[in-house]
């Protein structure tokens, strides 16, 4: 998925997608350890997707903090 598609998701959808990707990464690592992984690049792709989602979640947290600080002043 592209970052724009992740940004269109709600916070709950992002959290669920993140959980799914982390679970998928675990399975990929398990397959890699047992020498059954067909495409090693899948691990790198999964890590990047997780990083994208975590970045978007953090951006939203910072934006919320900034908005709260702006209203308090």
C-alpha positions in Angstrom: 0.0 0.0 0.0 1.0 3.6 -0.5 1.3 6.1 2.3 -1.6 8.0 1.0 -3.8 5.0 1.4 -2.7 4.5 5.0 -3.3 8.2 5.8 -6.9 7.7 4.5 -7.5 5.0 7.2 -8.8 5.7 10.6 -6.7 5.1 13.7 -8.4 1.8 14.5 -7.9 0.5 10.9 -4.2 1.5 11.2 -3.8 -0.4 14.4 -5.4 -3.5 13.0 -3.3 -3.4 9.9 -0.2 -2.9 12.0 -1.1 -6.0 14.1 -1.6 -8.0 10.9 1.7 -7.0 9.5 3.6 -7.7 12.7 2.0 -11.2 12.7 2.9 -11.7 9.1 6.5 -10.6 9.8 6.7 -13.2 12.6 5.5 -15.9 10.2 8.0 -14.8 7.6 10.8 -14.9 10.1 9.7 -18.4 11.2 9.7 -19.6 7.6 13.1 -18.1 7.1 14.5 -19.9 10.1 13.1 -23.2 8.9 14.4 -22.6 5.3 11.0 -22.6 3.7 10.9 -18.9 2.7 10.4 -18.6 -1.0 11.1 -14.9 -1.4 13.5 -13.4 1.1 12.6 -9.8 0.0 9.2 -10.3 1.7 10.8 -9.7 5.1 12.2 -6.4 4.0 8.8 -5.3 2.5 6.9 -6.2 5.6 9.4 -4.2 7.8 9.0 -1.2 5.5 5.2 -1.4 5.7 5.3 -1.6 9.5 7.6 1.4 9.5 5.2 3.4 7.3 2.3 2.7 9.5 4.2 3.6 12.7 5.4 6.8 11.1 1.8 7.8 10.2 0.6 6.9 13.7 3.4 9.1 15.2 2.6 12.0 12.9 -1.0 11.9 14.1 0.1 11.8 17.7 2.4 14.8 17.2 -0.4 16.7 15.3 -2.8 16.0 18.2 -0.3 17.2 20.8 0.4 20.4 18.7 -3.3 21.1 18.4 -3.8 20.6 22.2 -0.9 22.9 23.0 -2.3 25.5 20.6 -5.7 25.5 22.2 -4.3 25.7 25.7 -2.4 28.9 25.1 
